[in-house]
Amino acid sequence: MTETDLLKYFLTQGPFAALFVWLLIYVMRTNKEREGRLQDLLDKFSDKYDVIIGELRDIKEHFPRDY
């Protein structure tokens, strides 16, 4: 492969390589933001879950066990 062939190869593949790198960075950044929002949502559900479990235990204490 001569220098001219090598130069032609990189000139033809360069835009695709740059597009790939940009797309990879974009997807990684988007996924990081999405995971952050998901974690916030899971934290909120976790707080509500603790409240609901506490309420269910309070209700359960008011009923006698039949078994």
C-alpha positions, 0 to 999 in steps of 0.5 A: 500500500502506497502513501497515496493509497493510505491517504485516500483510505483515511480521507474516505473513512475519516468522516465516518470515523468522526461521525462514529466517535461523535455518535458514541459520545452522544449516546453515552452522555444521553444514557448517563442522563437517563440513568440519573433520572431513573435513579431519582425516580427509583429513590422516590418510589423507595421512599413511598414504598417505606411509607406503604410498608409502615402503613400495612404493618400498622393495619396488620397490628389491628387485626388478630391472628386467626391461625 
